[in-house]
C-alpha cells in the first residue's frame, strides 16, 4: 500500500490567484496497480481534490502490460483533471516504436506530454508555467547502463538549451524525473521542481536517510521529501511502485503539493 504525503510550498513568487493551488504528484509507478483498475489510487487522488495531476516519469516500463495500465490510469484521471506527463529513464529505455505508441496514446486520451516543452496555466490574470525536462540517458550516471559516461553533469546551460530561458513573469514548475541536478534546475529558474527516480533510497536508515540511488550512490542527497535551496523548492517523490529491489522502512507514496503565497520555508518531512 502507499501513504499520502502533503507538502506546503511557500514562496513570494506564488501569484495570489494560485494561493492554495493543489498538485497531485505521481512518480515511479512502474506499471503497478492499487486495487482493480487502480481504484484505490484514483480514489485517494479524488479525496485530495487536486487542481492538476502531474506524472514525473517511470510510470510505465518494459514490463508486460505496464504501458496499458498507465494509459488506463491517465484516461480515468483525465476525465476530471488536467494531467501532465514527463517521461523518465524507464520510458526512454523502451523500444522507440513502443515509446512513440505510449506517448501518442497518452495524448489521444487528453494528457499533456511535456518533452522539453512547456504549458502555461492561467488564472485571474496570473500564470504559472509547467516545464517538462527529458535529459539524455548518460546523465542518469548508471554505471551498469550501456550509456554510462563517467563524470558527466547536466548544467544550468543544458537546461536552458532544452527549455529556453525560464519565464521570469510566472511561477515556474519543472517536471524532471532525475533530482540529481537540482542546483542546475534552481539556478535556471525553477521555483518548484518535482522529481522521483530515487525511490526514497530503497532502504531508509533512521537519522541517515535513503541508502542507495539508482546510480549506485550511497546516501544520495536528494533521496525523498522536500528540499529548499536559495528560496527554490524540490519535492522528490519516493515513488508508487518498485523496479526490482525491496523497500525497507520506505513506503510508497502519493505526493500532494499545495502552493502558498508567502516567504516561509517549510522543514523537510
C-alpha positions in Angstrom: 0.0 0.0 0.0 1.0 3.6 -0.2 0.8 6.7 2.0 -0.2 10.2 1.1 2.3 12.9 1.9 1.4 16.6 1.9 3.8 19.5 1.2 3.2 23.2 1.5 5.3 25.2 -0.9 5.6 28.8 0.3 7.1 31.4 -1.9 6.7 35.1 -2.5 6.6 34.3 -6.2 3.4 32.3 -6.0 0.7 34.6 -7.5 -2.2 35.4 -5.2 -4.5 33.8 -7.7 -2.7 30.5 -7.2 -2.6 30.6 -3.4 -4.0 27.1 -2.5 -3.4 25.6 -5.9 -3.0 21.9 -5.3 -0.9 19.4 -7.3 -1.1 15.6 -7.1 2.3 14.3 -7.9 2.8 10.7 -9.1 6.1 9.1 -10.0 7.7 5.7 -10.5 4.6 3.6 -10.6 6.3 1.1 -12.9 3.0 -0.3 -14.0 1.8 -1.3 -10.5 -1.9 -1.2 -9.7 -3.7 -0.4 -6.4 -7.0 -2.2 -6.5 -9.0 -3.1 -9.6 -8.1 -0.6 -12.4 -6.2 1.4 -9.8 -9.4 2.2 -8.0 -7.7 2.8 -4.6 -5.1 5.2 -6.1 -7.7 7.1 -8.0 -10.0 7.4 -5.0 -7.2 8.8 -2.9 -6.4 11.4 -5.6 -10.1 12.3 -5.7 -10.1 12.7 -1.9 -7.3 15.3 -2.1 -9.2 17.3 -4.8 -6.1 18.5 -6.8 -6.2 21.2 -9.4 -3.9 19.2 -11.7 -2.2 15.8 -11.7 1.5 15.5 -12.7 3.5 12.4 -13.5 7.3 12.7 -13.4 8.4 9.5 -15.1 8.8 5.8 -14.8 5.1 5.4 -14.6 5.5 2.7 -17.2 8.4 0.4 -18.1 9.2 -2.6 -20.2 7.1 -4.9 -18.1 4.2 -6.8 -19.6 1.0 -4.7 -19.7 2.7 -1.8 -17.9 2.0 0.8 -20.6 -1.6 -0.3 -20.9 -2.2 0.1 -17.2 -0.7 3.6 -17.1 -2.8 4.6 -20.2 -5.9 3.4 -18.4 -5.0 5.3 -15.3 -4.4 8.5 -17.2 -7.6 8.0 -19.1 -9.6 7.8 -15.9 -7.9 10.8 -14.3 -8.1 12.9 -17.4 -11.9 12.9 -17.1 -11.6 15.1 -14.0 -8.2 16.8 -14.0 -5.6 18.2 -16.4 -2.9 15.5 -16.5 0.7 16.4 -17.3 3.2 13.6 -18.1 7.0 13.8 -18.4 8.9 10.5 -19.3 11.6 9.1 -17.1 14.6 6.8 -17.9 12.5 3.6 -18.0 10.1 5.1 -20.6 13.2 6.2 -22.6 14.6 2.7 -22.4 11.6 1.3 -24.3 11.9 0.4 -27.9 11.4 3.6 -29.9 8.2 2.4 -31.5 6.8 1.4 -28.1 7.6 4.7 -26.5 6.1 6.6 -29.5 3.0 4.5 -29.2 2.7 5.2 -25.4 3.1 8.9 -25.7 0.7 9.1 -28.7 -1.9 7.1 -26.7 -1.5 9.5 -23.7 -2.0 12.5 -25.9 -5.1 10.9 -27.5 -6.8 10.5 -24.2 -6.1 14.1 -23.3 -2.9 14.0 -21.2 -0.4 16.7 -21.9 3.0 15.1 -22.6 5.9 17.5 -21.8 9.1 16.5 -23.5 11.5 19.5 -23.3 8.4 21.7 -23.7 6.0 23.7 -21.5 2.5 24.8 -20.9 1.1 27.9 -19.2 -1.7 27.7 -16.7 -3.6 31.0 -16.3 -5.9 32.1 -13.5 -7.4 35.6 -12.9 -4.7 37.3 -15.0 -1.8 35.5 -13.4 0.1 32.4 -14.6 2.3 29.5 -13.6 4.3 27.6 -16.2 4.8 23.9 -16.3 8.0 22.7 -17.9 8.9 19.0 -18.7 12.6 18.2 -19.0 13.8 15.0 -20.6 17.5 14.5 -20.3 19.7 12.1 -22.4 20.3 8.8 -20.7 24.0 9.3 -20.0 23.1 11.9 -17.4 21.5 9.3 -15.2 25.0 8.1 -14.4 24.1 4.5 -14.2 27.4 2.6 -14.1 25.7 -0.6 -15.1 24.0 1.1 -18.1 25.2 0.9 -21.7 25.1 4.7 -22.0 27.3 5.4 -18.9 29.7 8.3 -19.3 31.9 9.0 -16.3 31.9 12.5 -14.8 29.1 13.9 -16.9 27.0 16.8 -15.4 23.7 18.4 -16.6 24.3 22.1 -16.1 22.1 25.2 -16.0 23.1 25.9 -19.6 22.0 22.4 -20.6 18.6 23.1 -19.0 18.4 26.4 -20.9 19.3 24.6 -24.2 16.4 22.2 -23.7 13.8 24.6 -22.4 15.0 28.1 -23.3 15.1 30.7 -20.5 12.7 30.3 -17.6 9.8 32.8 -17.6 10.5 35.5 -15.1 6.9 36.6 -15.1 5.5 33.2 -14.0 5.9 30.8 -11.1 7.9 28.1 -12.8 7.3 24.4 -12.1 9.8 21.9 -13.5 8.8 18.3 -14.0 12.1 16.3 -14.3 12.5 12.6 -13.4 16.0 12.8 -12.0 16.6 15.2 -9.0 20.4 14.8 -9.1 20.9 18.1 -10.8 18.6 20.3 -8.7 21.2 23.1 -8.3 21.1 23.4 -12.1 17.3 23.5 -12.2 17.0 26.1 -9.4 19.7 28.3 -10.9 18.0 28.1 -14.3 14.8 29.5 -12.7 12.6 26.6 -11.4 10.7 27.8 -8.4 9.5 24.3 -7.8 11.0 21.1 -9.2 9.0 17.8 -9.0 11.1 14.6 -9.4 11.2 10.9 -8.5 13.7 8.3 -9.6 15.4 7.7 -6.3 12.7 5.5 -4.8 13.4 7.1 -1.4 16.8 5.4 -1.3 15.2 1.9 -1.3 16.3 1.2 2.3 15.8 4.1 4.8 18.0 4.2 7.8 16.7 6.5 10.7 18.9 9.5 11.0 20.8 8.9 7.8 18.1 8.8 5.1 17.9 6.6 2.0 20.7 4.2 1.4 21.0 3.8 -2.3 20.3 5.7 -5.5 19.9 4.2 -9.0 23.3 5.5 -9.9 24.7 3.3 -7.1 25.5 6.3 -4.9 25.3 5.7 -1.1 23.1 8.1 0.9 22.0 10.3 -2.0 21.4 13.9 -1.0 18.0 14.3 -2.7 16.6 10.9 -1.6 12.9 11.8 -0.9 10.8 14.6 0.5 11.0 18.4 0.5 14.3 20.3 0.0 14.8 24.1 -0.2 17.9 25.9 -1.6 18.2 29.6 -2.3 14.5 30.0 -1.9 13.7 27.4 -4.5 11.9 24.1 -3.8 12.4 20.5 -4.7 10.0 17.6 -4.0 11.3 14.1 -4.6 8.6 11.5 -4.6 9.5 8.3 -3.0 7.5 6.6 -5.8 4.4 4.5 -6.0 6.0 1.3 -7.4 9.2 -0.6 -7.5 11.5 -2.0 -10.1 13.5 -4.9 -8.6 14.7 -4.1 -5.1 12.6 -4.4 -2.0 11.7 -1.3 0.0 12.6 -1.3 3.7 11.1 1.4 6.1 10.3 3.2 2.9 6.6 3.1 2.0 5.4 4.0 -1.5 3.8 7.5 -1.6 1.4 9.8 -3.4 2.7 13.3 -3.0 0.3 16.3 -2.8 1.8 19.8 -3.0 -0.1 23.0 -2.2 1.3 26.4 -3.4 1.1 29.1 -0.8 1.8 32.8 -1.2 4.4 33.7 1.4 8.1 33.7 2.3 8.3 30.8 4.7 10.5 27.8 4.0 9.0 24.6 5.5 11.1 21.9 7.1 11.8 18.6 5.4 9.3 16.0 6.4 
